[in-house]
Each structure stands twice: as structure tokens, then as C-alpha cells.
Amino acid sequence: MRWFFFILFYTILCIDIDEPINLGSGISLPSLEQRDKSEGLQEFTPIKSTIGQSETQFFSFNVNTSSGVGEYYEFLIFLTGNICSQPSNVDANDTSLAVYYSFNSSMFQNFELAQMELFHNGYFQALADVPITSTENQNTVLYIAVRAPQNVDITSTWMYEIGVSQNDLVFQWDDRSWATLVDTDEDSALIVTGNLTSDGDYENVNVSNSRFSLYIYSDEYRHYFDSLNSSWCAIRNGPVLLDPSKLESSFTTRSGGLQQQFHVTGLNSSTRYIAYLVSDFAGKDFGGAVYQPFEFETMDKDACDLIYDLEFCNKVAYAVPNNPSLTKEELRTMYDDRAQALFQNFSKALQQIPCNASQDSVFSPIRTCDDCALSYKNWLCAVTIPRCSTRNITGYVSRDVGNNRNSWIDDNIQPYQEYYEVLPCFNVCEAIVRDCPADFNFVCPKHNDSIKLSYYWGVDGEFPTCNFVGDSFDVTSTAVKLVVNSLLALVVLVHLI
């Protein structure tokens, strides 16, 4: 993301630059005394300030010509800023704060000598390059001025932050959300970041040192950040409903890579919320990035409970059919223990396969017994622990009281309300056929009418259409509609489906 912005900055600034705003209408230029009182900016240390309408504020940055990013003949200075708050009568398309910058101190008397950028969506970015010939005296200074527009309310103020660095961007924004909803129940939600690492080194991670934070806003503030949605400090300082201190956060490798997960509790049923993920580069006082927000909605009744971080079915993280007499911990343990007990017989059967045989006698040159065991485990967890929803979505199966996926759920969990089951994805069945020895005679249903009895094929939508259990980072979806005109070829793998 950072190199993307570097290239974008450089392309924009080399091609074109906005013309300086006309300083007419009685706006006075700063005096020499005002210029000399400009506030000094330090490397990668943003400064926060409040500016009134029609006011101009002045800053300076001493260039270090012995370090920083540059090539041969120039040094690069990264300028970024955020608007943290602004007058309520400023619309998204209105002229916002303007930033002027130059290595010529005379720009404080004549802004036409400076380059200019406007804040857009609460964010400002620029790249200044310093030729080596301008740094021979080792006292090169970048001069910066921030000017506020006129406003009909003479008491109007903007709060903003500005940061300068010779090495990186102090503030950033990303057009990805970089966080996704795992699932919800009536009063909670589970949200995860994207894959944080690809090297599998998870041993020394500590969530207390994570740079990612999640902010939950009520849906009534859907348009609150329409003109500030790229501002890191606006998201952090807005009318947040639940801030990071009220969320339970941890790391997970459930999907095949390291992710940070956030358990959001204390929500209302059948209610929409807006989630913003932000990252802090070196603590909350040293800049950061904001990602695109996303919306999620809780279920409308308490027929399902959200469970995750199971010991055996460690890939499971979704809402399941519940009973009010059971706590979430009891519910999680009962489902997990049931799947683990069912796995034992298969594990014994797999031990009879020549997993460690020579290349000539091994059951597959590209698959191992470990691959088979993992795929079977994922399939078993998906069909043993049904995913529960209160929404009537195409492909979901309605479950009345006493009519659950299997008799064990009827007798032990005893769900007390009707719900809709999100059927397992068809590719969890395909995986065991692909990964396990032919000795097991595993076969998946071949015709649409038989498939839909036990599985579903996923398509993109607001809500999941099927329940996948496994390493989602490595999965290529088989989201296609299968039409095979043949006789039913179905082996009942266990009595659960």
C-alpha cells in the first residue's frame, strides 16, 4: 500500500499541480514576523492544530540532507494530513483546507511561489523534491502554510493534523476494507482482518502490540464521514459507539494465515452497524491509515449463538443452533466434543493406509494422509456443527423445533426455536474425494437434486450462501451450478448428512 501511494504521489506531482487559490477578497498575507514564528515540524511526528475560517497557519521543516528517500539528484519530502473535524455546514464538494508548500521562504508573502494541494475527503497528500543543488548549504527548509476557507459562520473551526517525513507517509488511506464480517448472532459479531503474514511465523505475535484497531458506529452515522472518510483521526475521534477498549481482540490462524479478530458484544438485535478498521504506525500519536468501512447486521432473534476458537474444530467460527439453558462455552464444548468423538473411527481406519510407504506404493504422489485427515476433519466439522441463521435466504434449509440435521442435536442441544441452516459448501465434500485414498470409496452427490439435500454451491452476496470450513486463503471457489444427467451416485459418508 505504501509504495502504491509513493508512485501515485510522484505521478500526480510530476504531471500537474492545482493552481494556487486567488488570495483576493480582502485576505491578508502574513507578515515577516508571522513567518518567523512558524511552528517547526519534526520527522514523522504529526502536529495537531485548530484553525478558524479565513485563517492561515505557518509551519517549517528542516531537511536532513544526510538521510531520507531519494535518488542521485533529489531528496523526497512526504507531506500528508487529516482533517479531524470541520464545521457542520461544510458539504462534501465544498472547498476545504488548502496547503501551500515551497523551499522559498518568500512564499509566505506570495503564495503564487508555492505549490498547493487541497484536502479531499479529509485527506491531503503531496510530494516535494529537493535538488541536491539546493541543499549544499545544509540548511534547506520546507515552508508550509495551511489556509482555511471563508465560512458564513465566523466562529467556524477545523481541527487537522499534518505530518512531514523524508522516509514514509505519516498518514495513509486504503480503498480496501481489509476487514470482513465472519458472522453475527442476535447481540454480537465476529470480524477479522485480512491475512497479516504469509510466512507462517506466528510465535511472537501479541495482540497488545497490534497496530490494528476497530471502531463500531451506529447506522445513524452512515453519512457522518461522507466528506472525511479518508481521515484517520476523524474516524478515531468521531461519535463512536464501541471503541477498541470495549472489544475483545485476539489473533487467529483459522483461515490459513494470521488474522486479528474482534469479538463485538452488546449489540442490539436486527440492527445495522458500520465498522471502520484503522492502523497506527507507531502508536496513536504518530500517524496511521484508515480503510474503507463496511456494514453488518445482527440477527433478529436469539435462535443462534456465535461460537469460535474451538479446540478440535478449530476452523469453525459461525452461529450455531442453541438452547437458552446452555452457555456459549457449554455449547462450543458440546459441539466440538461430538465432532472429535466421531473422528476417532476414521483416524483408526486411516492408520491402515500406507502413508509412509515408498513412492511406488503410496496412495498418491501429490496427496498425503495428513491432507486426507485435514479434509475429512473439515468436512466432519461442517456437517456435525450446523451453521445457523434467522434469515430466509435462497439455499438455506428451514429447521423446525425437533427437526434438526441429526438426532444428536435433537436430543442433546435441543434447539427451542426454528431457524435456517446454512448448508455446507459442496467443495468440502469434493476435498475429501480429492485428498483421501480410493480405499474409502468417498463419493459426492452428482446431481443438483441430490446435492441440495446436503450441500450448496456458493455465490457472492450480502450473506453467505454456504458454509465453508477450511483454509479460505487457499481455496478456489467451485461456485458453479452442477447439472449432470446421470443416476444418483451418492455414498452416505456418515449418518449425519
Secondary structure, DSSP 8 states (H G I E B T S, - for coil): -HHHHHHHHHHHHHH--B------TT-----HHHHHT-EE-BBTB-EEEEEETT-EEEEEEE--TTSSSEETTEEEEEEEEEEEE--TT--TTS---EEEEES-GGGGT-GGGSEEEE-BTTEEEEEEEEEGGG-TTS--EEEEEEE----SSTT-EEEEEEEEESSS-SEEEESS--EEEEEE-SS-EEEEE----SS---TT--GGG--EEEEEEEGGGTTTTTTTTT-HHHHHHS--SB-GGGSEEEEE-TTSS-EEEEEE-S--TT-EEEEEEEEESSSTTS-EEEE--EEEE--SSTTEEEEE--SSSTT-EEEEE--TTS-HHHHHHHHHHHHHHHHHHHHHHHTTS-TT--TTTSS-SS--HHHHHHHHHHHHHHHHS-EEESS--TT-EEE-TT--SSHHIIIII---S-EEEE-BBHHHHHHHHHHS-GGG------SHHHHHHH-B----SSS-SSB--S-GGG-----------S-------STT-
